[in-house]
């Protein structure tokens, strides 16, 4: 079974004669569009496979050499735990501010920076005696720098080199979501690595304690100085207050009051205290006078026998009882005796005597009420006078106490400041000897057994990756500068013309004629696909006249012209005429095996008619017009009006006229012929055609108003294009490849 696919089949439309603008030509590489062209990448990789392999092998060899020549490095690691707050022995506030929980990350990052600081490196170097001699630098495989560097002396330059080596080989990392910090040190000497890693952990703890002790010592010295100054200010302010009080006669009684501070707002002098006491007494006296006056007003206007004080008096009550007994006795006597009876009269006399006694007692009670009122009134008047006198004295004293209150507040402020500083000094002194530390060692660094570098597998992987990236970069640059058109995709992208097909390269021992005689060969199938693409290129079918040309010589345009004309003649019984218009180097007569006596030159100069110039070929339906005798002026002949008349006559007589034109560059022949043709097919050789040259040729044809049909890529190496192209034109029932092109 045989199929003839296009490469791939495309439906293209001819450019109109008046179309001036050129289709855009893409200048970039495989990554030019938003979507990567995987097929092109496969082609590029396959075409450059040996270069990629060579660069990768060279990279692996170099990586292996570097690994074997690199000095082994050992890494020892210790770990410490850093708490945000140290445990407290005493319930006293820390000298250093406590970090908030939200600032934990910042606190830990600060500790990491301290561990990598220059100060800690110097502390470790001094503790381990690394500044003495070149032993440390020799162990680190570093050349000692004992020469003066700028303003540094040799000794200072040596110290700086040791510090720099320590910091470069120290690696500090914080374990994620924890407070564990890992301290690692790299060195060619495993014992030295462990010793330095442990030294950094120990000195970090010592440095932390030292900073805390220095802060405590500084705080104590500062508090001592402040206490001395505050004590002197307190003594001076107290002395000034006492001197002023003596000079003004102010006696302050509030300082002796328990539970009352000197800064209290209700502090009183002696005069104020006396005024307060006298005023309190006046208030009490006024209350007593009011009560006494109310009693006297009631007693003065009321009957004596109705006064509550009289009725409640025990003596009056006893006399009332006696009178009641006498009245009872009188009533009994009156029933038995006459009023003038001596017993009756004596009883009446006794009753009168009792009434007189009751009246006397009542009068005494009223008199005592009046006396009590008068006494309360006198006391009130006396106390009111004393309060008035004390008020005047207090007002006078208040004018003098303004300055005293100012001095008093200054004394109170100085005393409070002194007490606070004294309390803080006692707390700092109590905690000065304690060494609270928030850093503790978790793991001690052990002497490493295996080196951490060089790692053979890692180095080889990196070498392979880097060499592969270098190969990709090299190929990228190479492809950017490589403008050879190798495939139909290249032709479409670089030239802006539709690719109507591609012709595979023939084996060395096979001619095009032999390949065309094999119906199932890839060569024959390629021209079937090209013929189908030409027929589908426009709505009305194949064009009446077709020009086939190329940018330069030896690109196979004559072979392609013959093969296309032959395929059209065999398909559908068309009558096809092929004309060799290459008047300088004609080749079609040799391909067809026909003489080149009379031909196109003879027709243009009208030496003969078409019947004498047309020759029959071995292919049914295919006629041939050779180039004819060599003309001294081919350009003038092809540019004459006779050519257009001749093409018009042939298109009326034949279904398709195919003209094999000379190359475009350097000659005016092809553009002159293309102006009279219905379509132009451009041949590009995959082995020698460059984008710049082909673009120039296409541009010349467009300027001549040629109707560009598309591009045919000739001599394509299917194997070099990779997967998808190798069996593009080979298909049979058994799945075996036949007619496979060989490059």
C-alpha positions in Angstrom: 0.0 0.0 0.0 1.4 3.4 -0.9 0.5 6.8 0.4 1.8 10.2 -0.6 1.5 12.6 2.4 2.4 16.2 2.0 5.2 17.5 4.1 3.0 18.3 5.9 0.0 19.1 3.6 -0.8 22.7 3.7 -3.3 24.9 1.8 -1.7 28.1 0.9 -2.9 31.0 -1.3 -0.9 32.8 -3.9 0.2 36.3 -3.2 -1.7 38.8 -5.3 0.2 40.8 -7.8 -0.3 44.0 -6.0 0.6 42.8 -2.6 3.6 44.9 -1.4 4.2 43.8 2.2 6.3 40.7 3.0 5.3 38.1 5.5 7.1 38.4 8.8 10.3 36.3 9.0 11.1 35.0 12.4 14.7 35.6 13.4 14.9 33.8 16.7 15.7 30.3 17.9 13.6 27.3 19.2 12.4 29.4 22.2 11.0 32.2 20.0 7.3 31.5 20.7 5.6 31.2 24.0 5.4 27.4 23.5 8.7 25.5 23.1 9.1 23.7 19.8 9.9 20.2 21.0 10.4 18.8 17.6 13.0 21.4 16.7 14.7 20.8 20.0 15.0 17.1 19.2 16.5 17.9 15.9 19.0 20.3 17.4 20.0 17.8 20.1 20.3 14.9 17.6 22.3 17.0 15.2 24.7 18.1 18.0 24.7 14.9 19.9 28.4 14.2 19.6 29.3 17.8 20.7 27.0 17.4 23.8 28.5 14.0 24.6 32.1 15.4 24.2 31.5 18.4 26.5 29.7 16.2 29.1 32.6 13.6 29.1 35.1 16.4 29.4 33.2 17.9 32.3 33.0 14.5 34.1 36.8 14.0 33.6 37.5 17.5 34.9 35.2 16.9 37.9 36.9 13.6 38.7 40.3 15.3 38.4 39.3 18.1 40.7 37.8 15.7 43.2 41.0 13.6 43.3 43.2 16.6 43.6 41.2 18.4 46.3 42.3 18.2 49.9 39.8 16.4 52.1 37.9 18.7 54.5 36.5 17.4 57.8 33.6 19.1 59.6 33.1 18.8 63.4 29.8 20.1 64.8 28.7 21.1 68.3 25.3 22.3 69.3 24.1 24.7 72.0 20.6 25.7 73.3 19.7 29.3 73.6 16.9 30.3 75.9 15.3 33.7 75.6 15.4 34.1 79.5 17.7 32.6 82.0 16.4 30.9 85.2 16.2 33.3 88.2 17.6 32.5 91.6 16.3 35.7 93.1 13.0 37.3 92.3 14.7 40.4 90.9 14.3 42.0 87.5 17.0 41.5 84.9 19.5 44.3 84.1 19.1 43.6 80.4 15.6 44.0 78.9 13.6 40.9 78.3 12.7 40.2 74.7 9.0 39.7 74.0 7.8 36.3 72.7 7.0 37.9 69.3 10.7 39.0 69.0 12.1 35.4 69.5 13.3 35.1 65.9 15.0 38.5 66.2 16.6 37.4 69.4 17.9 34.2 68.0 19.2 35.9 64.9 21.1 38.3 67.1 22.7 35.4 68.9 23.7 33.9 65.5 25.3 37.2 64.5 27.2 37.3 67.8 28.6 33.8 67.2 29.9 34.9 63.8 31.3 38.2 65.1 34.9 39.2 65.0 35.0 39.6 68.8 34.1 36.0 69.4 36.6 34.8 66.8 39.4 36.8 68.6 38.3 35.3 71.9 38.5 31.8 70.5 41.9 32.5 68.8 43.3 33.8 72.1 41.9 31.0 74.1 43.3 28.4 71.7 46.6 30.3 71.2 46.1 30.4 67.5 48.0 33.7 67.2 51.2 32.1 68.3 53.1 30.8 65.3 51.9 29.5 62.0 50.6 26.1 63.3 47.0 26.9 62.8 47.4 28.3 59.3 49.6 25.3 58.3 46.9 22.9 59.5 44.3 24.8 57.5 46.6 24.6 54.4 46.8 28.4 54.2 50.0 30.1 53.3 51.0 32.4 56.2 51.0 36.1 55.3 53.8 37.6 57.4 54.4 40.6 55.1 53.2 44.0 56.2 49.8 44.9 54.6 49.3 48.6 54.3 49.5 50.2 57.7 49.4 46.8 59.4 52.6 45.3 60.9 53.5 41.7 60.2 52.1 40.6 63.5 48.9 42.5 62.9 48.6 41.0 59.4 49.1 37.5 60.8 46.3 38.1 63.4 44.0 39.4 60.7 44.7 36.3 58.6 43.9 33.9 61.5 40.7 35.8 62.3 39.7 35.7 58.6 40.3 31.9 58.3 38.3 31.3 61.5 35.3 33.2 60.2 35.4 31.8 56.7 35.4 28.1 57.9 32.8 28.7 60.7 29.3 27.7 59.8 26.5 28.6 62.3 22.9 27.4 61.6 19.6 27.5 63.5 17.6 24.3 63.5 14.1 25.1 62.2 11.4 25.5 64.8 13.8 25.1 67.7 16.3 27.0 69.8 19.2 24.6 69.0 22.1 26.3 67.2 24.6 24.1 65.4 28.2 25.3 65.3 30.4 23.6 62.6 34.0 24.2 61.7 35.7 22.8 58.5 39.4 21.9 58.5 41.7 19.5 56.8 42.6 18.3 60.3 39.7 16.4 62.0 41.1 17.0 65.5 41.4 20.7 64.9 37.9 20.9 63.6 36.5 19.4 66.8 38.7 21.6 69.0 37.7 24.8 67.3 33.9 23.9 67.2 34.0 23.2 70.9 36.0 26.3 71.5 33.4 28.4 69.8 30.6 26.9 71.9 32.5 27.4 75.2 33.6 30.9 74.4 30.0 31.8 73.4 28.9 30.8 76.9 31.8 32.6 78.4 31.2 35.7 76.4 27.5 35.7 77.3 28.4 35.4 81.0 31.0 38.1 80.6 28.6 40.5 79.0 26.1 39.9 81.8 28.8 40.4 84.5 30.0 43.6 82.8 26.5 44.9 82.7 26.0 44.1 86.4 29.3 45.8 87.3 28.5 48.8 85.3 25.1 49.0 86.9 26.6 48.9 90.4 29.1 51.6 89.7 26.5 53.7 88.1 24.1 53.2 91.1 26.9 54.1 93.6 27.6 57.3 91.8 23.9 58.2 91.6 23.4 57.3 95.3 26.2 59.6 96.4 24.8 62.5 94.3 21.2 61.9 95.5 22.2 61.6 99.1 24.0 65.0 98.9 21.0 66.6 97.2 18.7 65.1 99.9 20.8 66.5 102.8 21.0 69.9 101.2 17.3 70.1 100.6 16.5 69.0 104.2 18.9 71.5 105.6 17.4 74.3 103.5 13.8 73.3 104.6 14.8 73.4 108.3 16.6 76.7 108.1 13.5 78.3 106.4 11.1 76.8 109.0 13.1 78.2 111.9 13.4 81.6 110.2 9.6 81.8 109.6 8.5 80.0 112.8 6.7 77.2 111.0 6.3 74.1 113.1 5.3 71.1 110.9 3.3 68.5 112.9 2.5 66.2 109.9 6.0 64.5 109.9 5.3 63.0 113.3 1.9 61.5 112.1 2.2 57.8 111.6 1.6 56.5 108.1 1.9 59.9 106.5 4.7 60.7 104.0 6.4 64.1 103.8 5.0 64.6 100.3 1.4 64.3 101.5 -0.9 67.0 100.3 -2.6 67.5 103.8 0.6 68.3 105.7 -0.1 70.8 108.6 1.9 73.2 110.7 1.2 73.8 114.4 -1.1 76.7 113.8 -3.1 74.8 111.2 -3.4 71.8 113.6 -4.6 74.2 116.4 -7.1 75.7 114.0 -8.4 72.3 113.0 -8.8 71.3 116.6 -10.5 74.6 117.6 -12.8 74.4 114.7 -13.8 70.9 115.6 -14.5 72.0 119.2 -16.5 75.0 117.9 -18.6 72.7 115.8 -19.3 70.5 118.9 -20.0 73.5 121.1 -22.4 74.9 118.6 -24.2 71.5 118.5 -24.4 71.5 122.2 -25.7 75.1 122.4 -28.4 74.4 119.8 -29.6 71.3 121.8 -29.5 73.3 125.1 -31.3 76.3 123.5 -34.0 74.0 122.2 -34.5 72.5 125.6 -34.6 75.9 127.3 -37.1 77.2 124.7 -39.4 74.2 125.4 -39.0 74.5 129.2 -39.4 78.3 129.4 -42.9 78.4 127.8 -44.3 75.0 129.0 -45.9 74.1 132.4 -43.5 72.7 134.9 -45.5 69.6 135.4 -45.5 68.8 131.7 -41.8 69.0 131.2 -40.3 65.6 130.2 -37.3 66.3 132.3 -39.6 66.9 135.3 -41.7 63.9 134.7 -38.7 61.6 134.3 -37.0 63.0 137.4 -36.8 60.2 140.1 -37.4 62.7 143.0 -40.5 64.1 141.3 -41.8 60.6 140.6 -41.3 59.7 144.3 -43.1 62.8 145.4 -45.9 62.1 143.0 -46.2 58.6 144.5 -46.4 60.1 148.0 -49.1 62.6 146.9 -51.1 59.8 145.3 -51.0 57.9 148.6 -52.0 61.0 150.5 -54.9 61.7 148.1 -56.0 58.2 148.6 -55.8 58.6 152.3 -57.7 61.9 152.1 -60.5 60.3 150.1 -60.9 57.6 152.6 -61.0 60.1 155.5 -63.5 62.3 153.7 -65.9 59.4 153.6 -65.8 59.0 157.3 -65.0 62.5 158.7 -65.8 66.1 158.1 -63.5 68.4 156.2 -62.7 70.3 159.4 -61.6 67.2 161.1 -58.0 67.5 162.3 -56.9 64.3 160.5 -58.4 65.6 157.3 -56.8 68.9 157.6 -53.4 67.4 158.4 -53.7 65.2 155.3 -54.5 68.2 153.2 -51.5 70.0 154.7 -49.3 67.1 153.8 -50.6 67.1 150.2 -49.9 70.8 149.9 -46.4 70.2 151.3 -45.8 67.5 148.7 -47.0 69.8 145.9 -44.7 72.5 147.1 -41.8 70.1 147.0 -42.7 68.9 143.4 -42.9 72.6 142.3 -39.5 73.3 143.9 -37.9 70.4 142.1 -39.5 71.4 138.8 -38.2 74.9 139.2 -34.7 73.6 139.9 -34.9 71.5 136.7 -36.0 74.5 134.6 -33.2 76.5 136.2 -30.6 73.8 135.3 -31.8 73.7 131.7 -31.4 77.5 131.5 -27.9 77.3 133.1 -26.9 74.6 130.7 -28.0 76.7 127.7 -26.1 79.8 129.0 -23.0 77.7 129.6 -23.1 76.2 126.0 -23.6 79.7 124.6 -20.6 81.1 126.4 -18.4 78.2 125.3 -19.6 78.7 121.7 -18.7 82.4 121.8 -15.3 81.7 123.3 -14.5 79.0 120.8 -15.7 81.2 117.9 -13.3 83.9 119.1 -10.4 81.4 119.2 -11.2 80.1 115.8 -11.3 83.6 114.3 -7.9 84.3 115.9 -6.4 81.1 114.6 -7.9 81.8 111.1 -6.0 85.0 110.9 -2.8 83.4 112.1 -3.2 80.5 109.6 -3.8 83.0 106.7 -0.7 84.8 107.7 1.3 81.6 108.0 0.1 80.3 104.6 1.7 83.3 102.9 5.0 82.2 104.5 4.5 78.5 103.8 4.6 78.7 100.0 8.4 78.5 99.9 8.3 76.0 102.7 6.0 73.6 100.7 8.4 73.9 97.7 11.3 73.0 99.9 9.2 70.2 101.5 8.3 68.7 98.0 12.0 68.8 97.0 12.9 66.9 100.1 10.2 64.4 99.4 11.3 63.9 95.8 14.9 63.5 96.8 14.1 61.0 99.5 12.0 58.8 97.2 14.7 58.9 94.5 17.3 58.0 97.1 15.2 55.1 98.5 14.6 53.7 95.0 18.3 53.9 94.1 19.2 52.3 97.4 16.7 49.4 96.8 18.0 48.8 93.3 21.6 48.9 94.4 20.8 46.2 97.0 19.1 44.1 94.3 22.0 44.4 91.9 24.6 43.8 94.7 22.6 40.6 95.6 22.7 39.3 92.1 26.2 40.4 91.2 27.8 37.1 92.2 25.3 34.9 90.4 26.1 33.7 86.9 22.7 33.1 85.3 23.2 31.9 81.7 20.6 31.3 79.0 23.1 29.3 76.8 23.9 25.7 77.4 25.8 23.0 75.5 23.7 20.2 74.1 26.3 18.2 72.0 30.0 18.3 72.2 31.8 18.2 68.9 33.5 14.8 68.2 36.4 14.2 65.9 35.0 13.5 62.5 35.8 10.2 60.8 34.7 10.9 57.2 35.4 14.1 55.2 32.5 16.2 54.1 34.3 17.3 50.9 35.1 16.5 48.3 32.1 14.3 47.6 32.7 12.3 44.5 29.1 11.7 43.5 28.1 15.3 44.2 31.1 16.7 42.3 30.4 14.4 39.3 26.8 15.3 39.3 27.6 19.0 39.5 30.3 18.6 36.8 27.7 16.8 34.6 25.1 19.5 35.2 27.6 22.3 34.5 29.0 20.6 31.4 25.5 20.0 30.1 24.6 23.6 30.7 27.8 24.6 28.9 26.9 22.3 26.0 23.4 23.9 25.9 24.9 27.3 25.8 27.4 26.4 23.2 24.7 24.8 21.0 22.5 27.9 21.5 25.2 30.2 20.3 26.1 27.8 17.5 22.5 27.6 16.4 22.1 31.4 16.5 25.0 31.8 14.1 24.0 28.8 12.0 21.5 30.0 9.4 21.5 26.9 7.2 18.0 25.8 6.2 17.8 22.1 7.1 14.1 21.3 7.3 10.7 22.6 6.2 10.2 24.0 9.6 13.4 26.0 9.2 12.2 27.2 5.8 8.9 28.4 7.2 10.4 30.1 10.2 13.4 31.7 8.6 12.0 32.6 5.2 8.3 33.3 5.9 7.1 31.1 3.1 5.0 27.9 3.3 7.0 24.7 2.9 5.3 22.5 0.3 7.5 19.5 0.9 11.0 18.1 1.2 13.1 15.8 -0.9 15.4 13.3 0.9 19.0 13.0 0.1 19.8 10.1 -2.2 22.2 7.3 -1.5 25.6 7.7 -3.0 25.1 4.8 -5.5 21.7 6.0 -6.7 20.8 8.6 -9.4 17.6 10.7 -9.3 16.3 8.9 -12.4 16.8 5.5 -10.7 15.0 6.7 -7.6 12.1 8.0 -9.6 11.7 4.7 -11.3 11.0 3.1 -7.9 7.3 3.7 -7.1 7.7 3.1 -3.4 11.0 5.0 -2.8 11.1 7.9 -0.4 12.3 10.1 -3.3 9.2 9.3 -5.4 6.8 9.7 -2.5 8.3 13.1 -1.8 7.3 14.4 -5.2 3.9 12.9 -4.8 3.5 15.0 -1.7 4.9 18.1 -3.4 2.5 17.7 -6.4 -0.5 17.3 -4.0 0.6 20.5 -2.1 0.9 22.4 -5.4 -2.6 21.3 -6.5 -4.1 22.3 -3.1 -2.2 25.6 -3.0 -5.2 27.5 -4.5 -8.9 27.0 -4.9 -8.8 26.4 -8.7 -6.3 23.6 -8.5 -2.8 23.7 -9.8 -1.5 26.9 -11.5 -1.3 26.9 -15.3 2.3 27.9 -15.3 4.9 27.1 -12.6 8.4 28.6 -12.3 11.0 26.6 -10.4 14.2 28.4 -9.3 16.7 28.7 -6.5 19.0 31.2 -4.9 22.2 29.8 -6.4 23.4 27.0 -8.6 23.7 23.3 -7.7 20.7 23.2 -5.4 18.8 20.6 -7.5 16.1 22.8 -9.1 16.4 21.1 -12.5 15.9 17.6 -11.0 13.0 18.9 -9.0 11.5 20.6 -12.0 11.7 17.4 -14.0 10.3 15.2 -11.2 7.4 17.6 -10.5 6.5 17.8 -14.3 6.8 14.0 -14.6 4.5 13.4 -11.5 1.9 15.9 -12.9 2.0 14.2 -16.3 1.5 10.7 -14.8 -1.3 11.8 -12.4 -4.7 12.3 -14.1 -3.5 12.3 -17.7 -2.5 15.9 -17.8 -0.5 17.4 -20.7 2.6 19.0 -19.2 5.3 21.0 -20.9 8.7 21.5 -19.2 10.9 24.3 -20.5 14.6 24.7 -19.7 15.0 28.5 -19.3 18.6 28.3 -18.0 20.2 29.6 -21.2 23.6 29.7 -19.6 24.0 26.2 -18.0 21.2 24.0 -19.4 20.9 20.6 -17.8 17.4 19.3 -18.4 18.2 17.8 -21.9 20.9 15.7 -20.2 18.4 14.5 -17.5 15.9 13.6 -20.2 18.4 12.2 -22.6 17.2 14.5 -25.4 19.1 16.7 -27.9 19.3 20.4 -27.4 19.3 21.7 -31.0 16.3 23.9 -31.2 14.7 25.3 -28.1 13.7 28.4 -26.2 16.4 30.5 -27.7 15.2 29.6 -31.2 11.6 30.4 -30.2 12.5 33.8 -28.7 14.4 34.9 -31.8 11.7 33.4 -34.0 14.0 31.0 -35.8 11.4 28.3 -35.6 7.9 27.6 -34.5 6.8 25.7 -31.4 6.3 22.5 -33.3 10.0 22.3 -34.2 11.1 23.1 -30.6 8.8 20.8 -28.7 10.2 17.3 -28.1 8.4 14.2 -26.8 9.8 12.5 -23.7 9.6 8.9 -22.5 6.9 9.9 -20.0 3.4 9.9 -21.6 1.9 13.4 -21.5 5.2 15.2 -20.8 6.8 17.4 -23.5 10.1 19.2 -23.4 11.5 22.4 -24.8 15.2 22.7 -24.3 17.3 25.9 -23.9 18.4 25.8 -27.5 21.6 27.2 -28.9 23.7 29.4 -26.7 22.7 33.0 -26.9 25.1 35.9 -26.4 22.5 37.9 -24.5 20.3 35.6 -22.4 19.0 38.4 -20.2 17.7 40.5 -23.1 16.0 37.5 -24.6 14.2 36.5 -21.3 13.2 40.1 -20.7 11.7 40.5 -24.2 7.9 40.6 -24.8 8.3 37.5 -26.8 8.6 35.4 -23.6 5.2 36.5 -22.3 3.6 35.7 -25.7 5.3 32.3 -25.8 4.2 31.4 -22.2 0.6 32.5 -23.0 0.6 30.3 -26.1 1.9 27.3 -24.2 -0.6 27.6 -21.3 -3.4 27.5 -23.8 -2.0 24.3 -25.3 -0.9 22.5 -22.1 -2.5 21.9 -18.7 0.7 22.9 -16.9 3.8 24.7 -18.1 6.9 24.1 -15.9 9.9 26.3 -16.4 13.3 25.5 -15.0 14.8 29.0 -14.4 18.4 29.9 -13.6 19.4 30.9 -10.1 18.1 34.3 -8.8 21.2 35.8 -7.3 23.6 37.5 -9.8 21.2 37.2 -12.7 18.1 39.0 -13.9 16.7 36.0 -15.7 14.6 34.4 -13.0 12.8 37.6 -11.9 12.1 38.5 -15.5 10.5 35.1 -16.1 8.6 35.0 -12.7 6.8 38.2 -13.6 4.9 36.3 -16.4 4.2 33.1 -14.4 1.2 32.1 -12.4 3.3 30.7 -9.5 6.9 30.4 -8.4 8.3 27.5 -6.5 11.5 28.1 -4.7 14.1 25.3 -4.1 16.3 25.4 -1.1 19.2 23.0 -0.6 19.3 21.7 3.0 23.1 21.3 2.8 24.2 24.7 1.4 21.3 27.2 1.5 21.7 30.0 4.1 18.9 32.2 5.3 20.5 35.5 4.3 21.2 34.3 0.7 17.7 32.8 0.3 16.0 35.9 1.8 17.8 38.1 -0.7 16.7 35.9 -3.5 13.1 35.8 -2.3 13.1 39.5 -1.9 14.3 40.0 -5.5 11.5 37.8 -6.7 8.9 39.7 -4.7 10.1 43.0 -6.1 9.5 41.5 -9.6 5.9 40.8 -8.5 6.5 37.1 -8.5 3.6 35.0 -7.1 5.5 32.9 -4.5 3.8 29.5 -4.1 6.2 28.1 -1.4 9.5 26.4 -0.7 10.7 22.9 -1.4 13.6 21.8 0.7 16.0 19.5 -1.2 18.6 17.0 -0.1 17.2 16.7 3.4 19.0 14.2 5.7 16.1 12.5 7.4 18.4 10.8 10.0 19.9 14.1 11.2 16.4 15.5 11.7 15.7 12.9 14.4 12.5 11.2 15.4 9.4 11.9 13.3 11.4 12.6 10.0 13.4 9.4 9.7 10.4 7.4 8.4 8.4 10.4 7.1 8.0 8.9 3.6 8.3 5.2 4.4 5.2 3.1 5.3 4.3 -0.4 4.3 2.2 -3.2 5.6 5.0 -4.9 7.5 6.2 -1.8 9.1 9.6 -2.1 7.5 11.2 0.9 6.2 11.9 1.0 2.5 13.7 3.6 0.4 15.2 5.0 3.5 17.4 8.0 2.7 21.0 7.9 3.6 23.1 10.9 4.2 
